[in-house]
Amino acid sequence: MSLFQDQVAADLDVFVNVDEFGKLRSLNGAPAVACVLSDASVELPAGRGRGEWEGVSEHDFTLRGKASDIPDFAIDQRITIDGKRANVTGSTELHGMRTIRARWLDS
């Protein structure tokens, strides 16, 4: 590992913890410390894009945490975060940090 990668790995324990930016969450029923970011909501009209049903809102968000704590999910896989259902739209891992992009489906 390079010096930079060593520093990033050490910083994961600093930033992704409940005393800093992380929050203990339930991810598919298992505990995981993670940060939920970029929670933006869009009301889609019926018949447009993914919003095929009138009155359904889609909320995109990003979940970040240590790759050792958060599994890699497949695109379009349904997951639950704190008991709330979401659909995975992307998943990446870089330098020990897992980034899951997903969409809440609310009605």
Contacts in CASP RR format, 6 or more apart in sequence:
PFRMAT RR
TARGET T0000
AUTHOR 0000-0000-0000
METHOD contacts of the structure
MODEL  1
MSLFQDQVAADLDVFVNVDEFGKLRSLNGAPAVACVLSDASVELPAGRGR
GEWEGVSEHDFTLRGKASDIPDFAIDQRITIDGKRANVTGSTELHGMRTI
RARWLDS
1 9 0 8 1.000
5 95 0 8 1.000
8 95 0 8 1.000
8 96 0 8 1.000
8 97 0 8 1.000
9 95 0 8 1.000
9 96 0 8 1.000
12 65 0 8 1.000
12 66 0 8 1.000
12 96 0 8 1.000
12 97 0 8 1.000
14 20 0 8 1.000
15 21 0 8 1.000
15 22 0 8 1.000
16 22 0 8 1.000
16 33 0 8 1.000
16 34 0 8 1.000
16 35 0 8 1.000
16 64 0 8 1.000
16 65 0 8 1.000
16 66 0 8 1.000
16 69 0 8 1.000
16 97 0 8 1.000
17 33 0 8 1.000
18 24 0 8 1.000
18 33 0 8 1.000
21 35 0 8 1.000
22 33 0 8 1.000
22 34 0 8 1.000
22 35 0 8 1.000
22 65 0 8 1.000
23 33 0 8 1.000
23 34 0 8 1.000
23 35 0 8 1.000
23 36 0 8 1.000
24 31 0 8 1.000
24 32 0 8 1.000
24 33 0 8 1.000
25 31 0 8 1.000
25 32 0 8 1.000
25 33 0 8 1.000
25 34 0 8 1.000
25 36 0 8 1.000
25 81 0 8 1.000
25 82 0 8 1.000
26 32 0 8 1.000
26 80 0 8 1.000
26 81 0 8 1.000
26 82 0 8 1.000
26 83 0 8 1.000
27 34 0 8 1.000
27 63 0 8 1.000
27 70 0 8 1.000
27 79 0 8 1.000
27 80 0 8 1.000
27 81 0 8 1.000
28 79 0 8 1.000
28 80 0 8 1.000
29 80 0 8 1.000
29 83 0 8 1.000
32 65 0 8 1.000
32 69 0 8 1.000
32 70 0 8 1.000
33 65 0 8 1.000
33 66 0 8 1.000
33 69 0 8 1.000
34 63 0 8 1.000
34 64 0 8 1.000
34 65 0 8 1.000
34 69 0 8 1.000
34 70 0 8 1.000
35 63 0 8 1.000
35 64 0 8 1.000
35 65 0 8 1.000
36 61 0 8 1.000
36 62 0 8 1.000
36 63 0 8 1.000
36 81 0 8 1.000
37 61 0 8 1.000
37 62 0 8 1.000
37 63 0 8 1.000
37 64 0 8 1.000
38 60 0 8 1.000
38 61 0 8 1.000
38 62 0 8 1.000
39 59 0 8 1.000
39 60 0 8 1.000
39 61 0 8 1.000
40 59 0 8 1.000
40 60 0 8 1.000
40 61 0 8 1.000
41 57 0 8 1.000
41 58 0 8 1.000
41 59 0 8 1.000
41 60 0 8 1.000
42 57 0 8 1.000
42 58 0 8 1.000
42 59 0 8 1.000
42 60 0 8 1.000
43 55 0 8 1.000
43 57 0 8 1.000
44 50 0 8 1.000
44 51 0 8 1.000
44 56 0 8 1.000
44 57 0 8 1.000
44 58 0 8 1.000
45 51 0 8 1.000
45 54 0 8 1.000
46 52 0 8 1.000
46 53 0 8 1.000
46 54 0 8 1.000
46 55 0 8 1.000
50 58 0 8 1.000
50 103 0 8 1.000
51 58 0 8 1.000
53 107 0 8 1.000
55 107 0 8 1.000
56 105 0 8 1.000
56 106 0 8 1.000
56 107 0 8 1.000
57 105 0 8 1.000
57 106 0 8 1.000
57 107 0 8 1.000
58 103 0 8 1.000
58 104 0 8 1.000
58 105 0 8 1.000
58 106 0 8 1.000
59 103 0 8 1.000
59 104 0 8 1.000
59 106 0 8 1.000
60 89 0 8 1.000
60 101 0 8 1.000
60 102 0 8 1.000
60 103 0 8 1.000
61 86 0 8 1.000
61 101 0 8 1.000
61 102 0 8 1.000
61 103 0 8 1.000
61 104 0 8 1.000
62 99 0 8 1.000
62 100 0 8 1.000
62 101 0 8 1.000
62 102 0 8 1.000
63 70 0 8 1.000
63 81 0 8 1.000
63 99 0 8 1.000
63 100 0 8 1.000
63 101 0 8 1.000
63 102 0 8 1.000
64 97 0 8 1.000
64 98 0 8 1.000
64 99 0 8 1.000
64 100 0 8 1.000
65 97 0 8 1.000
65 98 0 8 1.000
65 99 0 8 1.000
66 96 0 8 1.000
66 97 0 8 1.000
66 98 0 8 1.000
67 93 0 8 1.000
67 96 0 8 1.000
67 97 0 8 1.000
67 98 0 8 1.000
68 96 0 8 1.000
69 98 0 8 1.000
70 98 0 8 1.000
70 100 0 8 1.000
71 98 0 8 1.000
72 91 0 8 1.000
72 93 0 8 1.000
72 98 0 8 1.000
73 79 0 8 1.000
73 88 0 8 1.000
73 90 0 8 1.000
73 91 0 8 1.000
73 100 0 8 1.000
74 88 0 8 1.000
74 91 0 8 1.000
75 88 0 8 1.000
75 89 0 8 1.000
75 90 0 8 1.000
75 91 0 8 1.000
76 87 0 8 1.000
76 88 0 8 1.000
76 89 0 8 1.000
77 87 0 8 1.000
77 88 0 8 1.000
78 85 0 8 1.000
78 86 0 8 1.000
78 87 0 8 1.000
78 88 0 8 1.000
79 85 0 8 1.000
79 86 0 8 1.000
79 87 0 8 1.000
79 88 0 8 1.000
79 100 0 8 1.000
79 102 0 8 1.000
80 86 0 8 1.000
81 102 0 8 1.000
84 104 0 8 1.000
85 104 0 8 1.000
85 105 0 8 1.000
86 102 0 8 1.000
86 103 0 8 1.000
86 104 0 8 1.000
86 105 0 8 1.000
87 102 0 8 1.000
87 103 0 8 1.000
87 105 0 8 1.000
88 100 0 8 1.000
88 101 0 8 1.000
88 102 0 8 1.000
89 101 0 8 1.000
89 102 0 8 1.000
89 103 0 8 1.000
90 100 0 8 1.000
90 101 0 8 1.000
90 102 0 8 1.000
91 98 0 8 1.000
91 99 0 8 1.000
91 100 0 8 1.000
91 101 0 8 1.000
92 98 0 8 1.000
92 99 0 8 1.000
93 99 0 8 1.000
END
